[in-house]
């Protein structure tokens, strides 16, 4: 068993981010399912919103034009988008604008059970 040193391997994390982005580029049909699954896991915890924004960041980076193109489509600045990707918790209006800029929309369904 490998010994834990308490250090985070930043290179491995970046490699995983790059892998996910590349998979989304090669298989854009995965985007709706990934986003739907991430949205279904949302609750009031901040970590969930950060996870949503990380997913949206992956999707943005997988699209032609990346963050610059999303900024153009939404009217938001690149800086504000990067801030949201990092800190999460956009307003509903901003979230809907971002999703629309990515070519997807937010749907609401009743919770059964």
Short mmCIF file of the C-alpha atoms (twelve columns), coordinates in Angstrom:
data_MODEL
# 
_entry.id   MODEL 
# 
loop_
_atom_site.group_PDB 
_atom_site.id 
_atom_site.type_symbol 
_atom_site.label_atom_id 
_atom_site.label_alt_id 
_atom_site.label_comp_id 
_atom_site.label_asym_id 
_atom_site.label_seq_id 
_atom_site.Cartn_x 
_atom_site.Cartn_y 
_atom_site.Cartn_z 
_atom_site.pdbx_PDB_model_num 
ATOM 1   C CA . UNK A 1   0.000   0.000  0.000   1 
ATOM 2   C CA . UNK A 2   1.355   3.429  -0.915  1 
ATOM 3   C CA . UNK A 3   2.280   5.720  1.929   1 
ATOM 4   C CA . UNK A 4   0.309   8.970  2.133   1 
ATOM 5   C CA . UNK A 5   2.451   12.049 2.419   1 
ATOM 6   C CA . UNK A 6   -0.315  14.606 2.745   1 
ATOM 7   C CA . UNK A 7   0.673   16.334 -0.503  1 
ATOM 8   C CA . UNK A 8   -1.759  16.961 -3.311  1 
ATOM 9   C CA . UNK A 9   -0.444  15.964 -6.707  1 
ATOM 10  C CA . UNK A 10  -1.401  19.053 -8.735  1 
ATOM 11  C CA . UNK A 11  -0.060  17.507 -11.957 1 
ATOM 12  C CA . UNK A 12  -2.401  14.521 -11.604 1 
ATOM 13  C CA . UNK A 13  -5.347  16.845 -10.958 1 
ATOM 14  C CA . UNK A 14  -4.523  18.873 -14.083 1 
ATOM 15  C CA . UNK A 15  -4.149  15.671 -16.092 1 
ATOM 16  C CA . UNK A 16  -7.637  14.603 -14.946 1 
ATOM 17  C CA . UNK A 17  -9.107  17.999 -15.875 1 
ATOM 18  C CA . UNK A 18  -7.476  17.759 -19.316 1 
ATOM 19  C CA . UNK A 19  -8.768  14.202 -19.728 1 
ATOM 20  C CA . UNK A 20  -12.359 15.203 -18.936 1 
ATOM 21  C CA . UNK A 21  -12.202 18.193 -21.291 1 
ATOM 22  C CA . UNK A 22  -10.777 16.021 -24.079 1 
ATOM 23  C CA . UNK A 23  -13.519 13.421 -23.568 1 
ATOM 24  C CA . UNK A 24  -16.176 16.126 -23.856 1 
ATOM 25  C CA . UNK A 25  -14.534 17.471 -27.037 1 
ATOM 26  C CA . UNK A 26  -14.522 14.008 -28.583 1 
ATOM 27  C CA . UNK A 27  -17.999 13.085 -27.318 1 
ATOM 28  C CA . UNK A 28  -20.163 16.222 -27.055 1 
ATOM 29  C CA . UNK A 29  -23.202 13.982 -26.591 1 
ATOM 30  C CA . UNK A 30  -21.946 13.366 -23.038 1 
ATOM 31  C CA . UNK A 31  -22.492 17.016 -22.091 1 
ATOM 32  C CA . UNK A 32  -26.254 16.922 -21.393 1 
ATOM 33  C CA . UNK A 33  -25.959 13.801 -19.217 1 
ATOM 34  C CA . UNK A 34  -22.965 15.155 -17.293 1 
ATOM 35  C CA . UNK A 35  -24.732 18.442 -16.662 1 
ATOM 36  C CA . UNK A 36  -28.023 16.741 -15.739 1 
ATOM 37  C CA . UNK A 37  -26.272 14.441 -13.252 1 
ATOM 38  C CA . UNK A 38  -24.418 17.381 -11.698 1 
ATOM 39  C CA . UNK A 39  -27.609 19.441 -11.404 1 
ATOM 40  C CA . UNK A 40  -29.483 16.533 -9.827  1 
ATOM 41  C CA . UNK A 41  -26.847 16.364 -7.087  1 
ATOM 42  C CA . UNK A 42  -27.328 20.015 -6.127  1 
ATOM 43  C CA . UNK A 43  -28.452 20.934 -2.657  1 
ATOM 44  C CA . UNK A 44  -27.786 23.904 -0.425  1 
ATOM 45  C CA . UNK A 45  -24.157 22.977 0.288   1 
ATOM 46  C CA . UNK A 46  -21.526 25.254 -1.257  1 
ATOM 47  C CA . UNK A 47  -19.429 22.301 -2.422  1 
ATOM 48  C CA . UNK A 48  -22.238 21.206 -4.729  1 
ATOM 49  C CA . UNK A 49  -22.302 24.590 -6.442  1 
ATOM 50  C CA . UNK A 50  -18.529 24.483 -6.847  1 
ATOM 51  C CA . UNK A 51  -18.940 21.060 -8.446  1 
ATOM 52  C CA . UNK A 52  -21.561 22.484 -10.815 1 
ATOM 53  C CA . UNK A 53  -19.277 25.353 -11.789 1 
ATOM 54  C CA . UNK A 54  -16.372 22.927 -12.326 1 
ATOM 55  C CA . UNK A 55  -18.595 20.889 -14.646 1 
ATOM 56  C CA . UNK A 56  -19.620 24.043 -16.517 1 
ATOM 57  C CA . UNK A 57  -15.927 24.992 -16.763 1 
ATOM 58  C CA . UNK A 58  -15.136 21.596 -18.333 1 
ATOM 59  C CA . UNK A 59  -17.970 22.023 -20.818 1 
ATOM 60  C CA . UNK A 60  -16.863 25.581 -21.636 1 
ATOM 61  C CA . UNK A 61  -13.268 24.501 -22.237 1 
ATOM 62  C CA . UNK A 62  -14.456 21.659 -24.481 1 
ATOM 63  C CA . UNK A 63  -16.292 24.044 -26.801 1 
ATOM 64  C CA . UNK A 64  -14.694 25.986 -29.666 1 
ATOM 65  C CA . UNK A 65  -13.682 29.414 -28.421 1 
ATOM 66  C CA . UNK A 66  -13.773 28.349 -24.768 1 
ATOM 67  C CA . UNK A 67  -14.224 31.034 -22.141 1 
ATOM 68  C CA . UNK A 68  -13.798 33.900 -24.625 1 
ATOM 69  C CA . UNK A 69  -16.690 32.634 -26.742 1 
ATOM 70  C CA . UNK A 70  -18.894 32.071 -23.698 1 
ATOM 71  C CA . UNK A 71  -18.125 35.618 -22.540 1 
ATOM 72  C CA . UNK A 72  -19.172 36.928 -25.952 1 
ATOM 73  C CA . UNK A 73  -22.417 34.932 -25.930 1 
ATOM 74  C CA . UNK A 74  -23.395 35.881 -22.376 1 
ATOM 75  C CA . UNK A 75  -22.145 39.465 -22.201 1 
ATOM 76  C CA . UNK A 76  -20.128 38.557 -19.115 1 
ATOM 77  C CA . UNK A 77  -16.421 39.287 -18.897 1 
ATOM 78  C CA . UNK A 78  -13.866 36.497 -19.038 1 
ATOM 79  C CA . UNK A 79  -12.698 37.570 -15.587 1 
ATOM 80  C CA . UNK A 80  -16.166 37.263 -14.078 1 
ATOM 81  C CA . UNK A 81  -16.609 33.837 -15.669 1 
ATOM 82  C CA . UNK A 82  -13.287 32.601 -14.278 1 
ATOM 83  C CA . UNK A 83  -14.234 33.983 -10.858 1 
ATOM 84  C CA . UNK A 84  -17.527 32.070 -10.988 1 
ATOM 85  C CA . UNK A 85  -15.799 28.888 -12.126 1 
ATOM 86  C CA . UNK A 86  -13.472 29.141 -9.141  1 
ATOM 87  C CA . UNK A 87  -15.848 30.344 -6.422  1 
ATOM 88  C CA . UNK A 88  -19.197 29.029 -7.672  1 
ATOM 89  C CA . UNK A 89  -22.619 30.314 -6.600  1 
ATOM 90  C CA . UNK A 90  -23.779 32.468 -9.539  1 
ATOM 91  C CA . UNK A 91  -27.209 34.072 -9.525  1 
ATOM 92  C CA . UNK A 92  -29.967 32.125 -11.261 1 
ATOM 93  C CA . UNK A 93  -30.053 34.748 -14.018 1 
ATOM 94  C CA . UNK A 94  -26.305 34.336 -14.616 1 
ATOM 95  C CA . UNK A 95  -26.506 30.545 -14.480 1 
ATOM 96  C CA . UNK A 96  -29.300 30.484 -17.065 1 
ATOM 97  C CA . UNK A 97  -27.317 32.880 -19.272 1 
ATOM 98  C CA . UNK A 98  -24.238 30.641 -19.051 1 
ATOM 99  C CA . UNK A 99  -26.211 27.483 -19.787 1 
ATOM 100 C CA . UNK A 100 -27.897 29.134 -22.759 1 
ATOM 101 C CA . UNK A 101 -24.485 30.294 -23.979 1 
ATOM 102 C CA . UNK A 102 -23.361 26.667 -23.875 1 
ATOM 103 C CA . UNK A 103 -26.396 25.561 -25.857 1 
ATOM 104 C CA . UNK A 104 -28.289 23.882 -23.021 1 
ATOM 105 C CA . UNK A 105 -31.211 24.904 -20.860 1 
ATOM 106 C CA . UNK A 106 -32.288 24.358 -17.302 1 
ATOM 107 C CA . UNK A 107 -35.365 22.171 -16.810 1 
ATOM 108 C CA . UNK A 108 -37.369 21.735 -13.642 1 
ATOM 109 C CA . UNK A 109 -39.020 18.449 -12.682 1 
ATOM 110 C CA . UNK A 110 -41.021 17.430 -9.631  1 
ATOM 111 C CA . UNK A 111 -39.313 15.271 -7.040  1 
ATOM 112 C CA . UNK A 112 -41.199 12.033 -6.553  1 
ATOM 113 C CA . UNK A 113 -40.917 10.008 -3.393  1 
# 
